[in-house]
Amino acid sequence: MLKALAFNCSLKSSSADDTSSTEKLLSQLISELRRFDVETEIIRAVDHDIKPGTDHDMGDGDAWPALRAKLMESDLVVMATPIWLGQPSSVAKRVLERIDAFIEDLDEKNRMMTFGKVGLVAVVGNEDGAHHVAAEIYQAMNDLGFSLAPTSVTYWVGEAMTGKEYNEFREPPEKVALASAMAAANAAHLAKLLKANPFPGYVK
């Protein structure tokens, strides 16, 4: 069985009265992953005291070391973010900044400990910019050692300057449902391949 760790990078805490749009889209993506026997845990990042910095442990009650341990046990890592000011949320950036510590943490074959893990992205907002946000996270995750399957993002963007939110949909729009299904299928397939055939790394 594959394991996935999903970071919900909404600005809303889990104690908020209403379901965030990020949470709703992420839950639909996770439902698709479960069709491929992927066991998934969701981390509501804003509920945890993730300190700023680029080390594995920033001390003083830092919640990241425990989350990092969960990440290391996972085959897939999902980054789900709302669009704020045309960019990934500050919470998403904080999570990626902490994963940055893996760049200096190489094995004897110059592989980051994240090599072989597959990245997935979910983006939601009521303004344009989903492709830009996905591109920022794609680049960051690839730099940080994650592999990306074809169509590794599902997203929904509402019409600009309207109040419609994704969490108002009773069922996902057809195109969004298809994007989630394809993203889940391709990511699970790639994760199985990489688990059986790790990257070789490089030694002089």
Residue, then its C-alpha position, 0 to 999 in steps of 0.5 A: m500500500l502507498k502512503a500519502l501526506a497531504f498539506n492543506c495550506s489554507l489560511k483557515s484553521s480547522s476550528a473555522d466554522d465553514t469548510s474551506s474551498t481548499e479542504k473541499l478540493l483536497s478531499q475530492l483528490i484524496s478520494e481519487l487516491r484511495r481508489f488506488d489503495v493510497e492511504t492518506e493523512i491530511i495535515r492542516a498546516v496552519d494548526h501546527d507551529i511550523k517555525p520559519g527557517t530552512d533547517h529540519d528542526m528550528g527548536d523552541g516547540d517547532a512542530w516540523p520535526a514530527l511532520r518531517a517524520k510523517l513526510m519521510e514515511s510517505d510515498l506521495v506528498v500533496m500540496a493544496t493551496p488557495i490563491w492569495l495575491g496571485q501566489p501560493s498561500s504564505v502557509a504553503k511557502r512555509v511548508l516548502e521552505r522547511i522541506d528545503a533542508f533536504i537539499e543539503d541532506l544527501d546520501e552516499k549517491n548524492r540523492m536527497m531523501t525525498f528522491g522517489k517521492v511523488g508530488l501532487v498539487a491542488v489549487v483553488g481560488n476565485e481569481d485567475g492564476a492557478h497555472h502560475v501557482a501550480a508552476e511555482i509549486y511544481q518548480a519548488m517540489n522538483d528542486l526539492g527532490f520530488s517527481l511529478a507525473p503528467t497532469s499533477v495538478t487539479y484546480w478550480v478558479g472562479e470568475a474574477m470579482t465574484g463571491k462564488e467559492y468552490n465549497e459552494f458546489r455540491e458536486p465537483p464540476e466535470k472538468v475538475a473531477l476529471a483533473s482530480a482523477m487523472a492526477a491521482a491515477n498518474a501520481a499513484h502509478l509513478a509512485k509504484l514505479l519509483k518504489a520498485n525502481p529507485f533513482p540510481g543517484y550518482v557517484k564519481 
